[in-house]
Amino acid sequence: MGEKSKKIQVSVSLPHKLFYDLEKVVNGKNRSEVIRDLLEKSIKEVDKRRKNGVVYTPKYLAEYVSNKITNYFDVNISCTKVTNCYVLDPACGEGILLQSIKTSLINKKIDCKYVGIDIDNFALKQAKKNLTKKFYGFHTNALCPFNTNRFIGWDKINNSLGNGNGFDLIIANPPWGADVSNYKKWINKEDFKMLYGRYDTSDLFIELSISLLKENGVAGLIIPDSLFSHDRAQLRKLLLDNTKILFIGRFGEKIFKDINRACAVVIFQKRTNFNEPYEIDCFRLPTEERNNVINGTTTLSAVEKKYLHKVAFSRFNVEPDYLFNLDIDSTLEKTYQKIASNKNKLGDYLDNHRGVELSKKGKIIKCSSCELWSPLPKGLDFTCKICGEKRSIDTLISKVIIHKTFDKDFYSIIVGEDINRYKINHNFWIDISNSGVNYKKATIYNGDKIVVRKTGIGISASIDYTSSYTNQVVYIFKLKREFEKKIPLEFLLAILNSRAIFFFISMSNGEIEWKSHPYLTQKQIINVPIPDLNKLHYEDICSIYELSNCLKDNLKKNKLISPNLDARIEKLVAKLYGLDFENYQAIFKALDKAQELIAVKVLKNISANDVFGIKE
């Protein structure tokens, strides 16, 4: 700071409620003390909401979801026959969703009892004020009511309501990523099938909602769009097996203020042993329309009318991943299925690995007990995975082992940001002398290897010929030993970097716009379908080797791939997959739908006409 201390001015915008509270405070405190106390209280409330996964629903979204649920309820059930109707929000907060659906149901002249569950007693009291008559509130956790397993707890709730058949309607914006450590005693795998792997608490609420609905009852949930991730196959299967899915919507980020997580809406009807073919309403809110909705210049319903399309249930109900690839409309499906019909996979020819288990910051910490090194944890506490010793990180020795400057004892390391399509920048060096760090075996890095950036939209891949190390956000793919002399690695890279495979992967997982922490999985890459290489014609084999050598020459010299070479490679890929000009028009249509990110822009440097040599 220097010899003289510096004065720092901090500008803080205080919410209206804090000023209101400020006027009520007395007890001789000056305004500075009062503001400090109120801010501390406010910060604690924010931390509490974050820990509990609370995300408050904007009014326009609440009204949109409520209207959709009641309309589906109206269509699928004769509302005139509904008596003693029960409506549930298992995480009701202050009751905005119940208020919205109550308005929708009153308009349809359906009389209901409204049930709200929440762990926040203050919010529950607000819900009671907002809903007044026919509201029944329970201050507890819906996943394990009254600190028992969910079956016993919900029997108690339903008995007190006189509800013996289940709920007619469920509407919820359940907690996202809530901390359930205080409830682990009562939330277990016997009660929840979805309690496995990297689950989200919203997954458990979907499972709970299915079990609480009466037969033919309808539920609508606002959830994170992790529903579409490859690791949520069992959640999608749960919905496909136990419900008739009525609507799936993807809304992207910024729907919730200050929450950097994309959201989705799923509406379903409980149908046991339902085997009839049907179509599902599907909708993605385009990026360019989202701001208009948020700003109030248009409505979700108006935008939906332009983009809603139907997808056959049978397309989602496909093992092993049960992908909800709702972006594939009728104009894209033929092309998608042509690529998917190839039974061979990239993983048949490549072994896959991941690099050093470190971020590019390269920070490590030394255990004072076993004296071995580990990655620096995110929190303030450190538990050694080797010996189990627990310490505060400020009592331990730490250092950085990934650097931007060269040292004779360091090795080159490739991190995620170094990798672009057909290009690698070598900017970092790593010290590999620290016992305890999971560097992986040197054989993983030695020799030629395809490297793929884990994070980001689309595929960023190239070949490393320098035997460099990589870190945890770089996937490594090496030819299996039996194919080392038979298939050029550059050819498999060309397939991976092709527009056809960008189309296939982006349509499979729906990642066509930026969101916080987007990433590819190794499973997605090794499952890329490729043609049977044993059935190639001689002229195709010659083309593969010719173009692979051209590509290798460019990559080794770190030269940009020319549009001409790019088009020639794409034309070969098209031929091997049996894709024609019409298919590539569909592929470029999908590219036009995708957000203008770097990985997308580089694919637009040529057109379908260039691929097929058609003069415009």
N, C-alpha and C positions, 0 to 999 in steps of 0.2 A: 504493500500500500504506500510505501515511502515514509518520510519522516512526519508529514502532516496527515492527520486523519481526514478522510473525505466524507462529506455529508451526502447521503443518498436519499432522494425523495421518492417515495412510493405512492403511486396513485391506485386507489382501490375503489371500485364501484360497489356500493352497498345496495343489496336488494331492498325494495320498498318495505318488506316485512321487518327488516332489521331496524329501519328508521321508526317504524310503528312501535316496535318493542322498546326502542331507545327512549321514546317519549314516556313510556310507562314506568321506566326504571327510576328508582330513587335511592334510598339508603346511603346518601352522601357520596356516592362514587362520581368521579369526574367523567366527562364524555369519553376520554381516551380509554379509561379502564372498562367502561361499559361496552365500547365498540370492540375492544380486544376480547372480552368475555363472550359477546354475541358472535363474533367471528369464529372463536374456538368452538362454540356450540354448533355453529353452522357447518364447520369443517368436520366435526364428529358425525353429524347427520349424513354428510356426503360419504364419509368413510363407511358408515353403517350401511347405507344403501348399496355401495359398491360391493361390500362383503356379502350382502344378501342377494346380489344380482338384480337389484331393482332397476327397472328401466320404465320411466313413466310414458304412457301412451299418448301421443298427440291426438287432439280431438278429431281431426279429419280422418285419421287412421281408425280410430275407435268407431266412428260412424260408418265408415266404409265396410269394415269387417262385420259390424252388427247387421247392416242391411243385407250383406251377402249371406250370412248365416240364416237369417229369418227367411230370405227368399228361397234358399235351398230347402229349409224346413217346410216352407209352404208348398213347394213343388213335390217333395218326396213324401210328405205326410198330409193327410186330410186334416187341416187345422180345426175344422169344425168339430172333429171328434176328440180333440185334445181337451181333457179336463184335468184339473189338479196338476198343472204343468210346473215342473221344477227347472230353474235355471241356475247354473253354478259358475262362479269364477273362483278357482282354487288358489288364486294369488291376487286378490281383488284390489289391494292398495286402497285408494280413496274412492274406488267404485266407478271410475269413468266408463269402463267397458259395460258394467251392469246398467249404468244409466242410459248408455247409448242403445243397448239391446232392449231395454225396457220401453224406450220411445218407439222403436221399430215394432215391437210386439203389440203395444197399445194401438198403433196405427192399423195393425191387422186384427184388432179386437180379440187378442189372446190374453187371458188373465193368468198370471203366473206368480209363483213364490220365488224370490231371489235370494240366493245363498252365497255368502262371501266368506272366504277363509284367508287369513293373513297373519303373519308373525308379528306385524307392527300394530300394536293396539291403538296407537294414536290414529293411524291411517284408517283402521277399521271403524273407529268412532266417527271419523269424517264421512266414511261410506254410509254409515247409518243415517247421518244428517242429510246427506245428499239423496238417499233413496227413500227415506221416511218409511211409509207403510210396506208391509209384506217383504221386509228385508230381514234375513236371519244371518247374523254374523258370528263367526267362531274364531277366537284368538288362539291360533295354533298353526303348526306346520302341516300343510296338506299331505306331504309325503309320509308323515308319521304322526297323525293326530294324537294329541295328548301324550306324547312321548311313548307311544306303543307302536307295534307294527301296523302297517296301513290298513290291514283287513279288520283288526279289532277296532282301531280308531274310527274308521269310516262306518262300521256297524253302529257305533255309538252316535255319530252325527246323524245318520239316516234314521235311527230309531227316534231320536229327539224331534226330527222333522215329520215323522210319520211317512217317510218315503221308502217304500219297500221294493220298488221296481227299478230304481236308478234315475238318472237325470235325463230330461228331454233335450236340454240344450246346455252346452258348456262353451264358455268364451273365456279366453285368458291370454295375457301376455306374461307367461311364467318367468321366474328368475332365470337370467342367463349367467352361467358360470358362477353360481353362488357357492360359497364355502359351506359344505355340509359336515365339516369335521365334528361339530357339536352334536350331530344327529346320527353319527355312524353306528351307534349302538342299535338304532331302530331301522336304519335304511340298509338293507343287505341284499345279497344276490337271490335269496329265497323269495323276496318280495318283488324285486325288480330285475327283469331279464336284461334291461339296458344298462345295468350297473357293471360295465366292463370297459377296459381300455381307457381312452381319453374321452370319457362321456361328459356331456353337458347336463346341468340340472334340468334344462328344458326337455331333454330326452326322457327323463323320468316322468315329467309332467304329461308328456304325450302318452306314455304307457299308462299312467294313472287315469287320464281322461278316457281312454278306451275302456278301461275296466269299470269306470263309474257311469258311463252312458247306459241307458236302457236300449234294448234292441230297436233299431231304426232311429235312435237319437242322433243329433247332429252336434259336432264340436268344431270350433274354429280357434286356432292358436296362432299367435304372433311369436315367431321363434327366430333364432339366429340362422343364417343360411348354411350353417354346418350340416344341415339336413342333406345337402347335395354333395358333401365330401365323400371320397372313396371309403373312408373308415366308418361311415354311417350306414353300411349295407344292411346290418341287422335291424336298424331303426326303420329303414325303408321297407324291409321285408315284413316287419311287425305291422305297419300300416296296410301293406298290400294284402296280407293274410287275414286281417281282422276287421277291415273296414272297406267301405266303398268310398274311394277318394273322389271328392266332388270338385275341388279346386286346389291348384298349387300356384302361388305367385312369388316371384323374386323381385324385391324392391330396392336392393342395393344399400349403400351407406347413406348417412346424413338424414335418414328418416327421423332418427332420434337425435335431438340436439346434444352435442358434446359426446356422443357415443360413436366411436370409430369401429363399428361392426355392422356388416350387412345384415338385413333382415328378410324374412320370408313369411308367408301366410299359408297355412294348410287347413283346409276345411274337409271334414269327412263325416260319413254316416256309419254308425256301428251296424255291421251286417255279418252275422255268423254264418259260415258255410255258404258264402255268396260266390257263385261260379259263373254267372252270366257275363258275356262280353259287354264292355261299356267304354265310353270315352270320358276323359277328364278335361275339365276346363283349365287351360294353362295361360299364364300371362307373365311377361317380364316388363317391368317399368324401365323404359330406355333412359339413359343418362341425361339426354337433352330435355326430356320431359320432367325429370325429377325435380329440378329447381322450380319449374312452373307450379308443380303440385305443392311444394313446400312453401312457396311464396303466395299461394292462394290464387294464382291467375288461371288455374284450371283445377279439375278434380280428378281423383283416382278413377272414378267411374267413367269419366269422359275419356281418359287416356286408355282405360281398359277396353272400351268399345273398339278402339282402333287396332289393338294388338292381341286381343284374346283369340286363342285358337284351341282346337281340341286334339288330344293325343290319346290313342288307344291304350287302354290298361295293359294290354298284352305286350306293348313295347317296353314298359317299365318293369314288367314282371319277368325279367330275364336274369338267370344266374350267371355269375356268382355275385354280381355287385348291385343288381336291381337299381340301375342308374335312373334318376329322375332328370333325364336329358331333355328338358321341356323346350329348349331353344330350337330343336329340330322340328320344323314345321313340314308340311307336305312337300314344299319346294326343295327341301334339303334332305329328306329321308332317303331317297333313292341313292344319292351319292354316299351318304353315311353308311348305308347297308352294304354298298359295293366294297367299301374299305373294310368294314367289319367282317365280311364273309370270308376273308382270308384267315385260314385256321392256324397258320404258323405265327409265332410271336417273336418279337425282337429278343426276348429272353432265352429263346432256343439256341441263340448263337452267341450271346454275351453273358458274362458273369458281372454282377453288380456289387459295388462297395460304396462306402462313404469315408470321407477323410478324417483328419485329426479332430477329436471332439472338443473343438474350441471355436469361439467366434473370431472374427478378424481382429478384434481388439487384443486377443492373445493374453489376457490377464489370468494369472494362476496364483494359487495360495499354498503355503507349506504347512502341513499338519505338524504341530509341535510334539505330538506323541510318536507317530511312526516316521516322521520327517520325509514323507512323500508328498508330491505336488498334485494338486487338483485344480480344475477350472474354478475361477472366482465365482461364488454364488451370487444371485441377484439380491438376496436379502442381507441383513446385518449379521446373521448367524451362519456358522459353518459346521456341517457334520461330515466328517471324513468317511467316504464310502469304502475306504480300505480297512480302517481300524475302528470306525464308529465314534471316534473322539468328537466331542462337541465344544465349540469355542466361539466367541465373538470375533468377527473378522478383524476388528481393530487391534486385537492382541497378537495377530499372526503376521508372518512375513509374506509379502506378496511381490510380484514383479510381472513384467510384460515380456513375452517371448516371441511375438510376431512384430517385425520391424519393417520400416520402409527403407532402411539403410543396410547395405551389404557388409557382411563380416565373413572372414575366411572360414569360420566354424559354423556358419549358417547355411541352410538349404533353401532353395527357391520354394515358395508355396503359392498356390493359386487359391484365391478366395472368390466368393460369388460375384462380386462386382467386376472382377477381371474378365469374366466370360461374356462374350457376345456371339451372335450367329456367325460362325466360321472365323472367329477371331479371339485371341487371348492376349491380355496385357499382363506382363510379369512385373508386378510392383512390390511384392512382399517377400520377406525372408523369415525363416523360423529357426529357433534354437531347439534342437531335439535332444538335449543332454539332461533333461529334467525327469528324474525317476518318478513314476506315478501317473504322468500324463499319458493318455491313451492315444499314442501316435499311430497305431496300427502297424501291421507288418510292412516292411519296405517293399516286399514283392507286389503289394497293391499298387504302388506308385511307379515302380520300375517298368520301362517299356512304353510303347504307344498305347494311349487310352483316350476314349471319348470322355469328355468332362461336360457335365450339364449343371447349369445353375438351378438350385432348388427353388429359390424365391423369385417371384415376379409372374406376370401374365405371359402365356405362350412359352415357347421353348428357346432357350439360349444355349447352344451347344457348339463345341469345337473339338479338335484333337490336340492333346499335349504330346509332343515328341521329346520333351526334355526330362522326363522322369521326375517332375516336380511333385512335391507334396500338395495336398489340398486340405481344406478345412471342412467342417461339418455341414456346410451349406452347399457343398459341391458333390454331386454324384459321379462315381467312376464306373465306366463300362469297358471291359476288356474282352477281346475275342476268347471264346473257350478254346482250349488247346487243340481240339480236333478240327477247328476251323481256321487256325492261324495261317495256314498256307493256302486256304481254299477261297476265302472271302476277303476282299479289301475292306479294312476298317472304315475307309473313307466313304465307301458305298453305303454302309449302314448309317453313317453320320448324315449322308445326303438324304436318306429316307427320313431320318429324325428331324432334319431341318426343312423338310419340304412343306409346301403349303397344304398338301393333302393331309399330312399328319397333324399340322397345326389345327386344321379344320376338325379332324377326328377327335383330338384331345380336348379342344375348347368346346366342341359340341357335346362331348361326353360328360364333362364336369361343369359346363356352363360358365367357365371363367373367361368372360369376354370383356370385362371392364375392371378397372382398378378397384381394389379393396385393401383394407389393412391386412398385412401379412399373407398375401397370396402365395401359394407354393404348389409345386409338383411333388408327387411321391415316386419313389423308385418303382413301385408296383405299376403305376400308370405307364411308365416308360417301358418296362420289360413286357407289358401286356399289349404294346402296340402291334396290331396285326400286320404281317408282311407276306408277300407272295412266297410260294414254295420255290426256293432257290434251286431245288433239284430238278425242276421242270423247265428251266429257262432254255430258250433257243440259243444256238451258237452266236448269232448276230447280237443278241441281247447281252450275252456274256462279254463279247468284244467291246460293246458300248460301255458296259459297267467298268471294265478295266481301263479303257481310254479316259473316261470322265473321272474316274478315281485318281488316275495319275495326274491329270490336270489339276484336280482339286488339291491333291497332296503337295504339288509344286507350289501352289498359291499359299497353302497353309504354312508350309515350312518357311516361306519367305515373308510370312505375316502380311501378305497382300490382300486387299479387298477383292472379293469375288465379283467379277464383272457381270452386268445384267445378261450378257450373251451366254456366259457359262452357266449362270443361274437358271436361265430359261432352258438350256439344253439338259441340265440335270433334272429339272422339273418335268420336262417332256418324257425323259426316260422313266421317271417314277410313275407318271400318268400311264404310260404303256404297260408297265409291269402290273399295275393295279387294275388295268382295264378301264381307265377313266377317260371319257371323251370331252369334247369341248363343252357340251351341255353340263357335264359334271363340274368342270372347272368354273363355269359361270356361277354355279351354286356355291363353290368354294370361295370365289371372290365376293359373292354376295354376303357370305358369312364374315369375311374380312372387313367388308364395309360396315357391318353391324358392330364389329368390335371397336372398343375405344382406341383412339389414336395414340397408343403407347409405342415406345421405341421398338419393342419386339414385333408389333403389328406393322409399323411404318416400313420396316425393312422388307417386308413381304409384298409390299405394294409397288416395289421398284420395277416390276414387270406386270403384264396383264395376261389374261387368258389367251388373247390374240398372239402375244409373244411366245407363249408356251407351244402353241400349235402352228406358228408360222403364218398366221393370217394377217394380211395387210389391211389396215383400217381404211 
